[in-house]
Amino acid sequence: MIYQASVTAPVNIATLKYWGKRDKDLNLPTNSSISVTLSQNDLRTLTTASTSPDFATDQLWLNGKIESLDTPRTQACLYDLRQLRQQMESKDDTLPKLSQYKLHIVSENNFPTAAGLASSAAGFAALISAIAQLYNLPTSWSDLSKIARKGSGSACRSLFGGFVAWEMGTLANGEDSQAVEVAPLSHWPSLKAAILVVSDDKKDTPSTSGMQLTVRTSELFKYRVENVVPRRFDQMKQAILEKDFPQFANLTMQDSNQFHAVCLDSWPPIFYLNDTSKRIIKLVEKLNHDAQKTIAAYTFDAGPNAVIYYDEANESQVLSALYKHYGHVDGWKGAKEEYGSSGEVDKWSGVSRVILTSIGVGPQVTSESLINEAGLPKNAE
């Protein structure tokens, strides 16, 4: 017999960046962070978790390829989830001993993996949520976020929709380092995002090693985490609760800039932005200048891809400005007639596609399964 559960989980993009760890093994951050959860209609990971007494080993397939489950991070997540299931089984003899069975996990992204689009966040959020559903764990999302955090720090924020805070906590064991909801999707549903995919390639410096280098070598880093982020954390939460877009936007752009300044201050320096990224920053600056108010905000994670936030009320103005230069790439969802004709496009290179999206919900249980009757990926048939 094969037991299974499938869950989809979203990408989140930090507006107040997490960068730096005070405990590498537990993935405890040096500062709190805030993010926006994006719509799963456009960016999501689908994961099917299955278990059976007939499975010989734990196995993971990601986007059709076998991946290792033997990393310390993944093993820490699986251990915690099995322990929670085992506690349930010890109190109820009628429950099947799922905690003792091996797992087959099949996962698929609908966006580039490891290209600066928070693939690990969605991936670990989907993995933890799917196994929690498989085990029927009565665990809160914040408690599950502590487990997801051990797999990928930013994954803890993908366990909620809308606007999410990852509270850094102070305890050495990490029990108070968790994600909490700042505001649900319904609070500010008019917030939209345009993602300009600058590169589908894997980044030169992975986030984990980049963080370690920054913590070890950057003199600006200590000032950031001790003085700047705590103040911005309260200011950004307030801006979200008040739906104050100009304040939200300015804080988002300033924090993105400082994050990359800290990367540049590392030794040797870390470069996640490229010339196309910088050109997009100038484009957004000009857009806000021409509008005589802040109607768009850029942010860049550990990669060159730009995420541009705007309110639906200013959608035509924002997307028209972007379309003027990047209207020749895929992803505009048939919006060409609204945002400009081909004759008006001043084609800029460096962007491979556009993803137009909005705020989304947290993990969702789905009936869509990625495994066959033998407990193997369907695409292996």
N, C-alpha and C positions, 0 to 999 in steps of 0.2 A: 504493500500500500504506500502511495506517495501523498504526503500532505503538502499543500502549497498555498502561497498567498502572493498577490501582486500589488505593487504600490507605485505610483508616480510621485516624483519629488521635484521641486523647482530649483532654479538658479536664483541666488541672491547676489546683489551687487552692493558692496559697502559704500555708504556715503561718508561715514567716519571710519577710517581704515584700521584694521587689525594688522599689526606688523611687529613682530618680536615676541619671544616666549620667555617666561620666567621659569618654566619647567618643560623641557623638551619631551619627556616621556608621557606626561599627562596632557600635553598641549595646552598649558595654562598661559594666557596672554599677558603681556606687560601693560596692556591698556584695554579698556572697554571699547566697544564698537557698535555702530548702528548700520543697518542695511535695509534695502527695499527688496521684497520678493517679487520676481517677475512672473508673468503669465506662463503657465505650462502649455498653453496653446502654441507657444513659439519656442520655448526652451524648457526641456524636462528630461529627466532620466526615468525610464521604466525598468523596474526590477522585479523579477519573480524569484522568490525564495522557496525552496522545496526541501523536504527531508524525508528519509525513508530508512527503515532498518536494513534495506538492501544496498544502500550507498556505501561504498568502500572508503572513500576519502572526501574531505571537503574540497569543492571545486568551484571556480568562478570563471564565467565567460563574459567578457566585456566587448561589445560591438562585434561579436562573432569570433573573438580570439580568446584562448585560454590565458588567464592571468594568474599570478601567484597570490595565494591567500596567506602566505607565510610571513608577511611583513609584521613587525611588532605592532603597528597601529591597528591593522585589521584583526590580528589575533586578540588584542585587548578588547575590541568591540565584541567579537564573537564570545569571548570569555564572559563578559558582563551580561550579555543577553542570555547565554546558557545558564548562568548562575540564577538569574531572575526566574527563568522557566523551571529550574530545578527546585527552587523554593516553593513554587506553586505545586509541583508534583509531589513534594515531600508532605504536603498538607492534604492532598487529595489522591488517594490510591486509584481512582477511576480514570485519572488523566493518563494518556499515552506518554511514554517516556521520551518525548521529542528531544529533550536536552542531551540525550545519550546518542542520538542518531547523527550521522554526517549530513552536511548541507550541500546542495547544488544551487548555485546562485547564477542567474542569467540576467545581464543588464545591458541596456541599450540607451545611448544618448542620441538626441536629434540635433546635436550641435557639435562642433569640433572639440575633441578631448585635449586637455593640457595646452590650450591656446590662449589662456587668459580670460576664458568665459566661465570661470568658477565650476568647471566640470567635476572636480573632486568634491565640492560642497554638495552638489545635487546627487552625486554618486553615493557618497556615504550616507546622506540623508535618506535616500531611497533604500539602501541596504539595511540600515538600522530599522526603518519603518516597516519594511517588508518582513523582516525576521520577527519584529515585535508583533506584527499582525499574525504571522504564522504560529507564533508561540502563544497568541492570545494574551499578551501581557497587559495587566491593568495599570500601566505606567503612564504618568502625565507626560506631556510633550516636553516640558522643561526638564524632567528627569531623563527622558530619552536624549535630550540635547547634550547632557553630560557625557553620554556614551558616544554620540556622534562626534563630539568635540575631540575625543581621543583619536578618531580616525582622520578627521580633517577639521582644523579649528573652525573655519567658516561654515562647515556643514551644520553646526548646531543652529545657525540662524535659518537654515532652510527647512527647519521643522515647524516654522510658523509662516503664515501669509501676511500680506500687508507690510507693516514697518516693524522691524525687529531689533532689539538691543541684545548684545551679548555682554552680560555683566561679568567683568574680569574676576571678581571675587578676591578674597584675601587668604582663605584657608590653604594650607600646604597640600591637602589631599584633593583639592579641586571641587569639593562638594558644593561650593557656592559659586562656581564658575559655570554659568548656564545662560541659555537664551530665554528671553521673555518677550511678550508682545508689547510693543509701544502703542500701536493702533492697528485695527484690522483693515482689510481691503475696503470695507464699506465706509470707513472714515474719510478716505480721500480717493475715491475711485477714478477721478478725472486725471490723476497723474499718469503720464505716459513716458515711454522711453524709446529712443532710436539708437540701436547699436550699429556702429560702423565697424565692420570686421576688417581690420587692417592686415592681420596675418593669421593664417590657419596653421602656421608652423608651431611646433613646441618651442617654448621660450628657452633662451640660452641659460638663464639662471633660475632653477626651480625655486618656488617660494620658500620651502623649508631651509635650504642652504642659504638663500638670500637673507632670510630673517636672522639666521645665526651670525652671518657676516656683519650685518648692520648692528646688532646688539653688541658685538665684540669690538667694532672699530669706529662707529659713528659717534662723534662728539655731540652732534645735534640731536641724536636720538633720545638721550636722557632728558633734555629740555622738553622735547615733544611730549613724552609720556608723563612727565611730572607736572608740566605747566599748561600745555596747550590742549591736550585731549580731554582732560577732566572738565575744563570750561566748555569746550565745544560739545561735549556729550550732553550737558544740560541744555545748552542753547539749541542744539539740533532737535532734541526731544520736544522742546517747547515750540519750535517752528513747525514740527509735524503736527502736534496737537492743535495748533492754531491755524494750520493750513496756510502758513505764511511762506509762499513760494520764493519771493526774493531772498528772504533770510535763509531758507533751506538751500537754495541754489548757491548763494555766496559761500556758505559754510562748506558745502559739498566740493566746490571748486577749490577753495583754499586748502581743504584737507587733502585733496588729491595732489595738489601742487606740493604741499609739504611732505607728503609720503614719498613722492619721487625725489624731492630734495634730500631727504634722509638716505634714500638709496644711492644717490649721487655722492653723498658725504661718506658712504661706506668705503672701505679700502681693501682691495681695489674697488673702484666704483661699479655700481650696478646700473645698467641701462635697460629699462623696460619700454620707455618711449622711443619712437623713431621720428624721422622728419615728417612723416604723414601725421603722426599723433600731434606734433607741434603745430602743424598747419590747421588741424581741426580745432585746436585751442584758440588760435587766432580767428578762425571763422566764427566760433561761438562768441568771442569777445566783440567782434564786429556786429554780429546779430543783435546782441544786447545794446550796444552803443547806438545802432540805427533805430532800435525800438525805443530808445531813451528810458528803458527800464529793463530789469533782469527777467527775461522770459525763457531762458534756457540755461542749463548747467551741465558742464562736462565732468566726467570722472573717469579715471583710468586705474584699473587694478594692476596686478603684476604682469603686465603685458601691454602691447601697443593699441589694443582695441578700445575705441571710445564708446562710452555710454552717455547719451545726452538725454537728460530729463527735461520735461516741459509739461505744462498744464494743457489739458484738452482745449481750453479757451484760446490758446495761442498756437494751436497745432498747425494751422495753415501757414502762418508766418514762419514758424520754425522749420517745418518740412520743406517749404518753398526755398528757403536759404540753403538747406542741405541738398535739395534736389538740383539746384543750379549747378553744383559741382560734381555730384555723385549720382545723378539721375540715370546714368548709363549702366549702372550695376544692377544685379538682381535684388529682389526683395521688396519692391515698392508696392506690391499688392494691388496693381492696377491703378495707382494713384497718379499716373503721369498727366492725365488731363487736368487734374486739380492743381498740381504743383508746378506745371510748366511744360512747354512743348520741347521736342528734341532740338529745335533750333536755338533755344535759350540756354542749353546746357554748355557750360564751360568745363569740359571734362578734365578733372583732376585724377591723377593716378594714385595708387597706393591702397585703395579700398576695394576689396573683392566682392562685398555684398553688404546690404543693409537689412537689419532685422527690426521691424517695427513692432513694438510690443507695449504692454501695459502692466499694471500691478496685478499680482496673482495671489492664489491661495497656497496653503501649505500642502503637505503630502496627502494624496488621495488614494483610497483603495479602488482597485479596478478589477474587472473580470477578465481583462486581456492577459493572457498567459504567454510566456516565452519558452515554456518547456513542453516536450512531447510526453507520451505515455511512459516512456522509459526513463524520464527524469533528465533528459538531455535537451540542449537547445533545439528548438524547432528548425532553425536554419541548418542544422546538421543532418536533417532527414534527406 
